[in-house]
Amino acid sequence: MRIGIVNDLPIAVEALKRALALKPRHQIAWVACNGAEAVELCAKAPPDLVLMDLLMPVMDGIEATRRIMAGSPCAILVVTVSVGANAWRVFEAMGHGALDAVDTPALGTGNLRESAAPLLVKIDIIEKLIMDRGGSMPGTAASEEAAALVARQNRLLAIGASAGGPAAVAQVLSGLPRDFSAAVVVIQHVDEQFAVGMADWLGRDCKLPVRVALEGERPAAGVVLLAGTNDHLTLLAGGQLGYTPHPREYVYRPSVDVFFQSITRYWPGDVVGVLLTGMGRDGAVGLKALRNQGRYTIAQDQTSSAVYGMPKAAATLAAAVDILPLDQIAPKVVAAFGRK
């Protein structure tokens, strides 16, 4: 892949260059010393991937990510000196379309290959995502009416998202009322080290409690559970949640498809499935399976999506009953669950 580096610290740039040199198939497209320069370079010479620092002069990585995804969209991986210390900045960048985040490899700490391994693993995953994006044309809103009336018992709102997802998920959750009577489960492509922080971040503007899903617990009405490990969250036959590493070959972790399809097998009540912004195709097949069962399904529209990959795939499969702008999704969900 052709990779752009955005960092104002020479030692960090050198560390990234040495790390990328361990994988000769990757080429450095350019180096930008601030966000403003990165925005210009992405427009003039778009790379396959941008390694974006967060704290820079002139324009920080959050604003640079927003402008790149709005004007010259490409894959962005946040690479900063301490992801943990900058968690809220990471979530803001991911809300604008960054795919993931990782600590900058450290020079002078001994084994470069060991220090660079987390970064190179993330790059490999993103490379697979890019290759799997496909080129299907965007679909149109389904002509069918909304799914059959949603009953008031055993209700589940299942949300899947990836790139651009944190902000989109936050907006949907903030639109749910305090007395929302369905259980909510969110599958967001995110590394497990960010899951607890993301649950806290999502809970800032949500009227419902938001926390990481625990092995063996059951979805509960009025509680938002977030998939919290690099394994797949799945619904089990007894109605409780569990984590599984299978299928291991899935590059999307945790996978929206795995969770959605487990719902079709084991959830006894009513479901609304929502697929939001994200790169790739994860969730489209699962959303289609839900619709085929007569469940009400929604995909985010192209205009409001930070990355129109996953909802585009759903539209192409006619997996969504409705294709909606982000600001209309929460009201539609509330209305669906409120029908008699």
C-alpha positions in Angstrom: 0.0 0.0 0.0 1.0 3.6 -0.5 1.0 5.2 3.0 1.0 8.8 4.1 2.6 9.7 7.4 1.2 12.7 9.4 3.4 13.6 12.4 5.3 16.7 13.5 8.0 14.8 15.5 11.0 13.7 13.5 11.7 10.8 15.9 8.1 9.5 15.5 8.4 9.8 11.7 11.7 7.8 11.8 10.1 5.2 13.9 7.2 4.8 11.5 9.5 4.7 8.5 11.6 1.9 10.1 8.4 0.0 11.0 7.1 0.1 7.5 10.4 -1.0 6.1 9.8 -4.3 7.8 7.0 -4.9 5.2 8.7 -4.0 1.8 5.3 -4.2 0.0 4.3 -0.9 1.7 5.6 2.4 0.2 5.7 5.8 1.9 3.7 8.1 -0.4 4.6 11.3 1.5 5.2 12.8 5.0 3.2 15.8 6.3 4.2 17.7 9.5 0.7 18.9 10.3 -2.9 18.3 9.6 -3.3 21.2 7.1 -0.5 19.8 4.9 -2.0 16.3 5.1 -5.3 17.6 3.8 -3.6 19.2 0.8 -1.5 16.1 0.1 -4.5 13.8 0.3 -6.2 15.9 -2.3 -3.2 16.1 -4.6 -1.7 12.6 -4.1 -4.3 10.3 -2.4 -2.6 7.4 -0.5 -4.2 4.1 0.3 -3.7 4.7 4.0 -2.9 7.7 6.3 -1.1 7.2 9.6 -2.5 10.2 11.5 -1.1 11.7 14.7 -3.5 13.6 16.9 -1.5 16.4 18.5 0.0 18.7 16.0 0.4 22.4 15.3 -1.6 24.3 12.6 -4.3 21.6 12.5 -4.7 18.6 14.8 -5.5 15.1 13.7 -9.1 15.2 14.5 -9.8 18.2 12.2 -7.5 16.8 9.6 -9.4 13.5 9.6 -12.7 15.3 9.3 -11.5 17.4 6.3 -9.8 14.4 4.6 -12.9 12.2 4.9 -15.1 15.1 3.6 -12.9 16.0 0.6 -10.6 13.2 -0.3 -11.7 10.1 1.7 -9.2 7.4 2.3 -8.4 4.9 5.1 -7.0 6.6 8.2 -5.3 4.9 11.1 -4.6 7.1 14.2 -1.0 6.5 15.3 -0.2 8.6 18.4 2.2 8.4 21.3 -0.4 7.2 23.8 -3.8 6.0 22.7 -4.9 5.5 26.3 -4.0 9.1 27.3 -5.8 10.5 24.3 -8.9 8.2 24.3 -11.5 11.0 23.8 -9.5 12.4 20.8 -9.3 8.9 19.3 -13.1 8.5 19.6 -13.6 12.0 18.0 -11.3 11.0 15.1 -13.1 7.7 14.7 -16.4 9.6 14.6 -15.1 11.4 11.6 -14.1 8.2 9.8 -10.7 7.0 11.2 -10.7 3.2 11.3 -8.7 2.4 14.3 -5.9 3.6 16.6 -2.5 2.3 17.8 0.5 3.6 19.8 3.5 4.9 17.9 6.3 2.4 17.8 9.2 3.4 20.1 12.7 3.7 18.9 15.6 2.7 21.1 13.6 0.2 23.1 15.3 -3.0 21.8 13.5 -5.1 19.3 12.0 -2.9 16.6 10.0 -5.8 15.1 8.3 -6.4 18.5 7.6 -2.7 19.0 6.2 -2.3 15.5 4.1 -5.5 15.6 0.8 -3.8 16.8 1.0 -1.2 14.1 1.8 -3.7 11.3 -1.1 -5.9 12.4 -3.5 -3.0 12.2 -2.2 -2.1 8.7 -2.7 -5.7 7.6 -6.3 -5.6 8.8 -7.0 -2.3 7.1 -5.4 -3.6 3.8 -7.8 -6.5 3.9 -10.7 -4.1 4.5 -9.7 -1.9 1.5 -9.4 -5.0 -0.7 -12.9 -6.1 0.4 -14.7 -2.8 -0.2 -15.9 -3.8 -3.6 -17.5 -1.5 -6.1 -21.2 -2.2 -6.0 -23.5 0.7 -6.9 -25.5 2.3 -4.1 -29.0 0.9 -3.8 -32.3 2.9 -3.4 -34.7 2.9 -0.5 -36.8 -0.2 -0.4 -40.3 0.2 -1.9 -41.9 -2.0 0.8 -43.7 -0.4 3.8 -42.1 -0.6 7.2 -42.0 -4.1 8.7 -44.9 -5.5 10.6 -46.0 -3.9 13.9 -43.4 -4.2 16.7 -44.7 -5.9 19.8 -44.0 -4.6 23.3 -42.2 -7.7 24.7 -38.8 -9.2 24.0 -37.7 -6.2 22.0 -34.1 -5.7 20.8 -32.5 -2.8 18.9 -29.3 -4.1 17.2 -26.9 -1.5 15.8 -23.8 -2.2 13.7 -21.1 0.4 12.7 -17.5 0.8 11.8 -15.6 3.8 10.4 -17.3 6.9 11.4 -19.4 4.9 13.8 -18.8 6.4 17.2 -20.3 9.7 16.3 -23.2 8.1 14.4 -23.9 5.6 17.2 -23.8 8.4 19.7 -26.4 10.4 17.7 -28.8 7.5 17.4 -28.4 6.6 21.1 -29.0 10.3 22.2 -32.3 10.2 20.4 -33.7 7.3 22.4 -35.9 8.3 25.4 -35.2 7.6 29.0 -38.1 5.1 29.1 -37.1 3.3 25.9 -38.4 -0.2 26.4 -36.1 -2.3 24.1 -32.7 -3.8 24.9 -29.9 -2.2 22.8 -26.8 -4.0 21.6 -24.1 -2.2 19.7 -21.4 -3.8 17.5 -18.8 -1.3 16.7 -15.5 -2.3 15.0 -13.1 -1.2 17.8 -10.1 -2.7 19.5 -10.9 -4.1 23.0 -8.5 -1.7 24.7 -10.9 1.2 23.7 -14.2 -0.5 24.5 -14.7 0.6 28.1 -13.7 4.2 27.2 -16.0 4.2 24.3 -18.9 3.0 26.4 -18.2 5.8 28.8 -17.9 8.3 25.8 -21.2 7.1 24.3 -22.9 7.4 27.6 -22.2 11.1 27.9 -25.3 12.1 25.9 -27.3 9.0 26.1 -30.3 8.9 28.5 -29.8 5.1 29.0 -27.0 3.4 30.8 -24.2 2.3 28.4 -21.6 -0.3 29.3 -19.6 -3.2 27.8 -21.4 -6.5 27.4 -20.3 -9.2 29.7 -20.0 -12.9 28.9 -23.2 -14.7 29.9 -25.5 -11.7 30.5 -28.8 -11.2 28.8 -29.8 -8.0 26.9 -32.1 -6.0 29.2 -34.7 -3.4 28.3 -33.4 0.2 28.6 -29.8 -0.8 28.8 -27.2 -0.3 26.0 -24.5 -3.0 25.7 -21.4 -2.5 23.6 -19.4 -5.5 22.2 -16.2 -5.3 24.3 -13.5 -7.6 23.0 -11.7 -8.5 19.7 -13.8 -11.7 19.6 -17.3 -11.7 18.1 -20.3 -11.0 20.3 -23.1 -13.5 19.7 -26.5 -14.4 21.1 -26.6 -18.0 22.4 -29.5 -20.5 22.4 -30.4 -19.6 26.0 -30.8 -15.9 25.3 -27.6 -14.9 26.9 -24.6 -13.2 25.2 -21.3 -14.8 24.6 -17.9 -14.1 23.0 -16.4 -16.4 20.4 -13.2 -16.2 18.3 -15.0 -18.0 15.5 -15.0 -17.5 12.6 -11.3 -16.7 12.9 -11.0 -15.7 9.3 -13.3 -12.7 9.6 -11.3 -9.5 9.3 -14.1 -7.5 10.9 -13.9 -7.9 14.7 -16.2 -7.9 16.4 -18.4 -8.8 13.4 -21.8 -7.2 12.9 -22.8 -10.1 10.6 -22.0 -12.7 13.3 -24.2 -10.9 15.8 -27.1 -10.1 13.4 -27.2 -13.7 12.2 -27.2 -15.1 15.8 -30.3 -12.9 16.4 -32.1 -14.6 13.5 -31.4 -18.0 15.2 -32.1 -17.3 18.8 -33.9 -14.0 19.6 -37.6 -14.9 20.3 -39.1 -11.5 20.2 -39.1 -8.4 18.0 -36.0 -6.8 16.5 -35.1 -3.6 14.8 -31.7 -3.9 13.0 -29.7 -0.7 12.1 -26.6 -0.6 10.0 -24.5 2.6 10.1 -21.5 4.1 8.4 -18.4 1.9 7.9 -15.9 0.6 5.4 -16.4 -2.8 3.9 -19.5 -5.1 3.8 -19.9 -6.4 7.3 -23.5 -6.4 8.5 -25.1 -6.4 5.1 -25.8 -10.1 4.9 -26.9 -10.2 8.5 -29.3 -7.3 8.0 -30.7 -9.1 5.0 -31.3 -12.2 7.1 -33.2 -10.1 9.6 -35.3 -8.6 6.9 -36.0 -12.0 5.4 -37.5 -12.9 8.8 -39.9 -9.9 8.6 -37.8 -7.8 11.1 -37.7 -4.1 10.5 -34.3 -3.0 9.2 -32.7 0.4 8.6 -29.5 1.4 6.8 -27.9 4.9 6.9 -28.0 6.9 3.7 -25.0 7.9 1.7 -25.2 11.6 2.3 -25.0 11.3 6.1 -22.4 8.4 6.2 -18.8 9.2 6.9 -17.9 6.1 5.0 -20.5 4.7 2.7 -19.4 1.1 2.6 -21.4 -1.1 4.9 -24.8 0.6 4.4 -24.1 0.7 0.6 -23.6 -3.1 0.7 -26.9 -3.4 2.6 -28.7 -1.2 0.1 -27.3 -3.3 -2.8 -28.7 -6.4 -1.2 -32.1 -4.8 -0.5 -31.4 -5.6 3.1 -33.0 -2.4 4.5 -36.7 -1.7 4.7 -35.7 2.0 5.0 -32.6 3.9 4.0 -32.5 7.0 6.2 -30.4 10.1 7.0 -28.7 9.7 10.4 -30.9 12.2 12.1 -34.1 10.3 11.2 -33.0 6.9 12.5 -33.7 7.3 16.2 -37.2 8.8 15.7 -38.0 6.0 13.3 -36.8 3.3 15.8 -38.8 4.9 18.6 -41.9 5.1 16.4 -41.5 1.4 15.3 -41.3 0.2 18.9 -44.1 2.5 19.9 -46.7 1.0 17.6 -49.6 -0.8 19.1 
